[in-house]
Amino acid sequence: MTNLKEVTFEKPSYDQWQEAAVKQLKGKPFESLLTKTIEGITLEPLYTEERLLEALDGKLEEQVSTVRALKADGDFGVAQQAFGSSIEEFVAQTNDAFARGAQYVTVGKVSFEWDEAALKQLAALIDTHKQVVLYVDNKEVVNVFNFVTDKTVTGFIVSAEPVELTDFANVRTLNAHTQTVHYEGANATQELAIALAQAAELLGEDFAANEDKFFASFAIDPQFFMEIAKIRAFRVLWKAFAQAYGVTSPKPVQIVTETSLRSFSKLDVYVNLLRAGNEAFSAVIGGADVVTVHPHNVLTGPTNQSVRIARNAALVIKEESHVTKVLDPAGGSYFVESLTHDLVKNAWAYFLEIQATGGYTAAQAKIAADVKVVWDKRLADVETRKAVLVGTNNFADATEEVPAESFVDVNRLAQPFEKLRVDFKENPVKVAVLAYGELKKIKPRTDFVTGIFATAGVTADVTEPFTDVEAAKNYLATTDAQVVVFSAVDEDVEAVLPQIIASKQPGTLLDVAGKFDIDGIDGALYAGMNIYEKLEGIQTSLKEVQR
């Protein structure tokens, strides 16, 4: 009898694996397994050591060692932003946050004015806790350093505009600030290149003299592995950037991160918890030095509970995952290393394009145009459901209303659907799905249709399935629904729908579920269509009818 412990298996080659994979595809091309990201990077179905070494031309160890050399340690700081209707509330929340694990006095958007009295209380808070992160929403807040007495405090001033600060050697003020272009739609490649272009202007001709004041800040998207690679790639790029100044061994570069609000929605806000947690975890694994997790309801106004949940998301990662015990936990992953390499290569090329245009400031028109292309692609992906925002453009609750409150206002992918829902509330539309045929066969199409209208806050009424053409005609002739969608299997669509079209009442829109081109109907609802444009078009058409 064969001893299973002694059995060996020959390691298959990539070509052998690909051949086996093609057989399983049953006629589909191997390319159907490839996925192109919004950065233009092609994701492979399998990553191997051999192919990675070939792609990096044998420089894998150099890439890994660079990432690790430019990160001081495996830990990160928890920068939980405090909110409050007054400076007194802000101070109380910050002190409570420190008692519960926060490590930075973190200032962002607040709902009170930074007058001298408020600045003095904030200064006392900074003197007490010694570490600060200022997300400059209001330039007045920078004046707090006029009242801070401890000149040894450490921290970061996260600002899109340059900030001059003397006497505080440990507060970094030269910020490669990518959040602005992030919310304009930039992809990871563009953010990295723009960070380098900003660094070139901030550091000027003397890298060594300004190195200790520099840091980069990024908003972290839900694309888990791409965001891990983005942070790692910046450290590789930073070494190449330093070498251009003749510095062969730069100091560890500090990276401050915050969870992105670009994918946040005012609808089904608890999904924002998942988005923020995912983003925070990728930031930590990627090697962020400071992490701010935004509360799930920050768009409409955070609460004490949501702030606590956000803080705890970072603390659970810090205290329970043990990733901080390891320097560069993603290092060595064939997939992550490949993504890192692709981002480094593409970002450096785009950085050189910016520099050839005259540098960051001179290239503003080019950058804006390039980023807009990406933003338009992001919106198109959401509107066609190629990218899913759970609770917003798919799996939506039709009964949920969009909160009118707005605490933070940035470009977000959910905004078109939030506006659509408000429009349909102000101009209600009655929608019916005319089901025809056997229920179990037509249910997928029927659910697809009701799901589309749910994204606009419309609950579509679904009829009991008809099996008689005359009964379907009678329904179409008597219904008070303004929009009727015919849902049936392909054979019934082609055979029955043409027979009942004439029964449609004037002013009623008649659509079909599925991609059909049938004379007399007003449109179709099918997978891959731009559902935002479709729903907006329905609203426009009905307004014209009502005129």
N, C-alpha and C positions, 0 to 999 in steps of 0.2 A: 504493500500500500504506500502511495506517495506521501511523503511528509510535506504538508503544505507550507511549513516554515522554510523549506529548502527550494520551493518553486520560485523561479525568477521570471520576470517579464521583460521583454525587450522594449526599451523606451521608444515610442513612435516619434517620427519626425513631424515637423509642421506640415509638410506636404502630404504625409499619410493621413494626418488628422483632417486636413482640408478635403482630401479625397473622400474620406468617410462622411464628412459633413455634407458634401454635395449630394451624396447618395440619399441622405435623409431629407434633403430639401424637395425631393420628388419633382424635379423639373425647374424649380426656381433657381436663378443664378446665385452663385456664391456671394455676389455683391449685395444681395438682399440682406445679408447679415451685417453689413457695414452701416454705420450711422455717422452722419456729418453733424458736428456741433455748430453753434452759431459763430464760433471762432473760425470755422472752416477746417477744423481738425477732424480727420476721419478716425472714428473709434472702431477698433478691430474686435472680432468676437473672441479672439484668443491672443494672449501675450505670452511670449516665451523668453527665456534668458538669451537664447541665441539671437533672436530677432532684435531684442533690445540692445545687445552689445553691438550688433551690426549698425543699428540706427544711430547709436551714440559714438560710433567709430572707436569703440574700446574705451570711452571716457566715462563710463558709468561710475567708477570709484571716485573720479574727480568731481563729478556732479554731486554725489552723496556727501563727500567730505566737505565740499563748499557749503552746502546747506547747513551742515552741522557746525562748521567752524563759525558761521555768521549768526548763530543763535546762542545766546549766552548760557541758557540752561533749558531744561524741559518744562519749566513752570510758566505760568501766565498770571497776570493780575486781573482781578475781578473789578471792573469799573461799572458799578450799577448806578445809573442816573437816578437822581432824586427829583421829585416833582413837588408841587405844592402851590396853594393860592397865595402864599405869603412867604417871606424869607424865614419867618419863625417856623412854619411848617417844613420848609426845605431843610433847615438845620436839624429839626427833630427827626425827619426821615433819614437824613444822612447819618446821624449818630446811631439811629436804630440799625441802619444797613451795616455800619461798621461792627456793631455788636453781633451781627448775624453773618459776618463773613466777607463783606465788601472790603476793598483795599485802597480805593481811590475816592477822594471827593470828586464826584463826577457831575459836571454842569452842562446842560444842554438847553433845550427850549423850556422856558418857564412862563407862568402866567402873571408875573409881577414885574415891576420895573427895578432895574439895577441902579437905584439911587445910592447916595453916599452911605446912608445908614445900612442898606442891604449889603453893600460891598464890604463894609467893616465887619458885619456878622459873618459873611462868607470868608473873609480873611482870617478871622479867629478860628473858623472851622479848619481852614488849611493849616494854620499854625499848629492846631491840635493833632491832626491826622497825618501831616507831613507829605502826603502824596495827592496829586490833583490831575484830573483830565478835564480840560475846558473844550467842549464842542462849541465853537463860537457862533451862536445864533444871533447874538447882539454884541456888537463891538465894545459896548460899555463895560461888559463883564471883565475884559482884560485889565481894566483899571483896578481890579482887586489887588493887584500886586503893589499898588501904591500904599496899601495898608497891611500887607503881609510882613511880619517882623522877622520871621525865621528865613534867612537867606539860603538855607541848606535844603529847603523843600525840593522834592523831585516831581516831575510830571511832564505833561504834554499839552501844548495848545494846538488843538485841531482846528485849522482855519484855512479857508480857500484864499484868503488874503494874507500877505506877509505881516508878521507881528514882530515888533522890536521890543526886547525886554532886557534890561541891564540888571546886574547884581544878583541874578538867579542862574548860576552856572549849571544847575542840575535840571532846569526846566527847558525842555526842547521846544524850539519855536520855528525851526525850519522844516515845514511840513509839505511833503509831496502829497497833496490832497486830491484823491481820486473820486471822492463821493459825488462831486458835482457832475462829472462826466458819467459816472455810474448811473445816476438818475436820469441822465439824458439818453441812456440806453447802451453805453459802451460795453463791449465784451471784455473778457479777461485779457486778451492780447492787447487791446487798446488801453486798458487801465494800466497795465505794466509799462507800456511804452510811454504813456503820458506821465506816469510817475517819474520815469527816468528823465524825461524832457524838463519837467518841473525842477527836478534835482539839479540839472545842469545850470539852470538859471539861479536857483537858490544858493548853490555852493560857489558859483563864480569860478574864479581861477585858482582858489586855494582850498583844495579838498580837505587837507589835514586840519586847517584852522577852523573849519565849520562842521567837521564830521560829528563832533559830540553834541551839536545842536540839531542835527537832522533826524527825522523819522518819516516813515511812510504810513499813510492811513488808507484803509480799504473798507468798503462795505462788502459784506459776504453774502452771496446769492445762495439759493437752495441747490445749485448744481454741485453736489457734495464733492465728488472727486476732482472736478475742475477747480473748485475753490481751494482745495488742499494743494493742488499743483500750482495755483496762482501764487500763493504765499511762498511756497518753496522756490518757485521760479524767480521771484523777486530777489531772493538772496543770491542766486546764481548770477542774475543780471547785475546785482550790486557789485559783485567782485569784478566782473568785466568792466563795469562803469568806473570803478576805482582804479583799475589798471590803466585806463585811459589817462588818468592823472599821474601815473607812475607809482601808484600805491599798490604794492603786490599783496599785502596782508592787511586788509581793512578790518576795523573793529566790528564786532557783531552789530548788525543794523536793527534798530527797533521798529517793530511793526504794530500799529494800533488798529484794532478792528472793531466794527460794529455790525450787528445783524442788519441785513438790508430790508428796507420797507418796500422795495420795488415790486415784490410779489405779495405784499400784504393786501388784505381786503377788508372793507367795512362789513362784508357779508360773511356769515359763518366764522366769526372772529376766532373761535377756538382752534381753527385750522392754522391760524397764525402761530399758535403755540408750537405746532409741529415744525412749521417753517423756521421759526427762530431757534428751536432746539437743534435742528439739523444744521443750520448755519453756524451756530456756536460750536458745535462739535467739529465741523470741518475746519473752522478757524483754529481751534486748539491743536488738532492733528497736523494742520499745515505749519504750525509754529508761530502763531500770534503771540506777542508779548503782553498785550492788553486786550481784553474782550468786553464789549458792552452788549448786553442782550436787551433788546427793546421789548417792552410789555406787549402782549398780544392785542390790547385795545388802545395802543398809543395813538392811533389815527383819530380817535374820537375823544380821548382823554383817559389817561391811565388811572387806576385805582390802587389803593394800598395792597389789595390782593394780587392784582396783576403784576405790580412791581415785585412783590415777594416771589411770585412764581418765576418771573424772569431772572431774578437774582439766583434762585435755587437751581435753575437750569444750568447756570455756570458752575455753581458750587457742587452739584452732583457730578459733573464732568471732572471737576478739579479733585474732589475728595474720594470718589467712588470708582472712577474708571481706571485709575492708575496710569493714565497716559502721560501725566506730568513726571512720572518716574523714568520716562524714556525720552531721550533726545531724538527728535525726528522719527516718531513711530511709523510714519508712512514710508520711510526710506527703505529702498530695496524692493518695493512692490513693482513688478514689471509694468503694470498698468499706470500707476502714479508716476513712476520715473519716466515713462514714455510721454505722458501728458506734460510733465515738467519740461522735458527736453523740447517738445513741440512749442510750448509757450515761450520758452527762452529764445528759440530760433526765430519765431514769428514776431515776438515783441521787439527783439533787437533790430530786426529789419524795419519795423514800423517806426521805431525810435530814430533810426538813421534817416528815414523819410522826413520826419518832423524836423530834425536838425538841418536837413538839406533845404528845407523851406525857410529856415532862419531861426529855428528854435521854437519853444513852446508858445511864447506870446505872438510871434509873427505867424505861427501856423494855426491860429484860432479858427480861421474860416475853413481850412482843410479839415481840422479835427471835428468841427461842428458838422460838416457835411458827411464825413465818414461815420460819425457816431449816429447821425440821423438815419442812415441806411440801416444800421443795426436795430435801432429803435423801431423803425417801420416793420422790420422783419419780426421782431418780438411781438408787436401788436398783431400782425397778421397771423402768427402762430397761435396766439390766444384766441383770436376771433374765429379761426378755423378749427380750434380744439386740437391742433397739433401739439400745443402745450396746454396742459390742464391746470387750471386754478380751481381746486376742489371747493365746492360751495359757491362758486362764482360763475364760471363758464361751463361747468359740468357738475352733476350731483348737487344741484342747487335746491334750496327750500323756497318754493314759490310764494310762501306766505310771509317770508321775512321782509322787513322794510329796511331801507338804507337809513342809518342814523344821520340826522342833519348836522350833528356836531362835527367840528373839524379842529383838532388840536395840532396835528402835524400835516403839512401840505407839501407833498413831493410827487413827482411823476410816478404813477403806478400803473401796472398792466390791468388792474381790475377796474380802473376808473370808467372806461367806456360802458361796461356792464352795469356799474352802479348808476350811471347817468340814464341808461336804458330803463332800468327798473323804476327810477323816479319818473321818467316820461310816461311809462305805462300806468303808473299809479295816478298821475295827473290826467291822463287820457285813457281810461279803462277800455279794454278790448275783450269781447267775449269770444272765446275760441272753442271749437268742438272738433273732436277727432271722429270721423265717420268710419267706424270699424266694419270691415266686411270679410266674412269667411270664418274659418275655425280659429278660436281664440289663441290656442297655443302656438299656432303658426304665425299669427300676425302680432302677437304681443311684443316681440323685440322692436318692430317698427313703431308700434304705438307708443311704447315706452320712450323710444328715441325722440319722437315728436313732442311728447309731454315734457321731456327733459329739456328740450330746446326752449320751449315757452317758459319753463320754470326759471330759466336764467334771466328772464325779463320780469319775473314776479307775477306771471300769469298762470293760473291753474286751468288747464285745458280739460273740458268735459269730454269723457270718452263714452261713446254710445255702446250699448250692448251690440255684439257683432250681428250685422245683418247677413242674411243668406238669400234674400230675395231682392231682385233688382227694383221691382216696383216699390217695395218698402223703403229702399234707399232713396229712390226718387222723391217719394213723399216727404221723407225727412229733410232732404235738401231744399224742398220747396216750402217747407213750413218752419224751419229752425230760425230762431232769433239770433243765432251766432253770427258774428261779423266775419269770422274766419273759420272755414271748414277745411280740414285736412283729411283726405281719403287715404285710409291705411288698409292694405290688403297684400296678398302674395302677388308676385309678378304677373301670373296668369290672369288673376282677377282684375288687376289694375288695367291690363291691356284689353280685357274683354268687357268689364263692367263700367269702368270710369267713363269711356266715351258715350255710353248709353244714358248716363245720368246728368251729364254736364248741362244739358238744356234745361234741367229743372232748377238750376241755380237762380236764386233771387237777385235782382239788380242791386248792386252795391255790396254783395257778399263776395269775399275773396275765396276762391277754391284752389287749394294746393294739393299736392300728392306726396305721400311719404315714399321716398326713393328717387333715384335719378332717372326720371322719365321725361320725355318730350312729347306731350300729347296736346293736340290742338284744343283750345278752349279753356285750358286751366291757366291760373294766374302765376303758378310757380311750383317749385318742388323743394322738399327738405331732405337732404341726404348727407351722408358722412363726408367730411372734407370740405363742405361749403363754408363760406363766411357767414356764420350764424348771426353775428352782430349786424352786418349789412342787411341780411334778410329781415331781421326783426325791426330794424330801423326803417326799412323799406315798407314793411307792413303798416307801421305807425304813420308814415308819410302818406301812403295810399289811402288809408281810412280817413285821414284828415281832409284829403282832397275830395273824397266821396261825400263827406259831411258838409262841405262847402256848397 
